[in-house]
Amino acid sequence: MEDPKRLDQIKDHSSRIPDLENLEKRERNQRHKNKTHFDIHHRARELPHLDEGTRVWVKDLRVPGVVLEDAGSPRSYIVNSTRGILRRNRFHLLPNPQGEKIDMEDEEMESPEMSQCFTSTGDNTTGDCEPRTFQRSPESVNTRSGRVIKPPDKLNL
């Protein structure tokens, strides 16, 4: 028979092992509840997908644009605007009220300077304004600050 002092020191470790299925279920429910409350508190919602050719308003730059394509990562789009080719998250793009789609082959974006060439009646007052258009080219992708992104010259022998 074992010593009674020794029996008090021995702990039943089998009661301390958690039930893994129950633990995972409780953690999953807690994560779901946390996400639900966070989304409600922060008014988070899924925004609808934008198709190619959709006219949009770029909120952070306050300029119009046209969606060229998906950027590959979730909720990101490549947009042709008056400031050039941009990559923006869906949050920064507001579709126009009409939701018109346009053919990208025929679309040319006017520069902001063009609006200064015309009066409210639509007449060209100075006559020296020439419309500038932006064509999509892979080497002229700009960041928000306007810096041109150049692809690296890796092993360009």
Protein Blocks (a to p, Z undefined) as FASTA:
>chain_A
ZZfklmmmpccfklmpccfklmmmmmmmmmmmmmmmmmmmnopacdddddehiacddfkl
opacddfbdehiahiacdddfkbccdddfklpccdfklpacdfklpccddfklmmmpcfk
opafkopaccddddddfklcccfkopacddddehiZZ
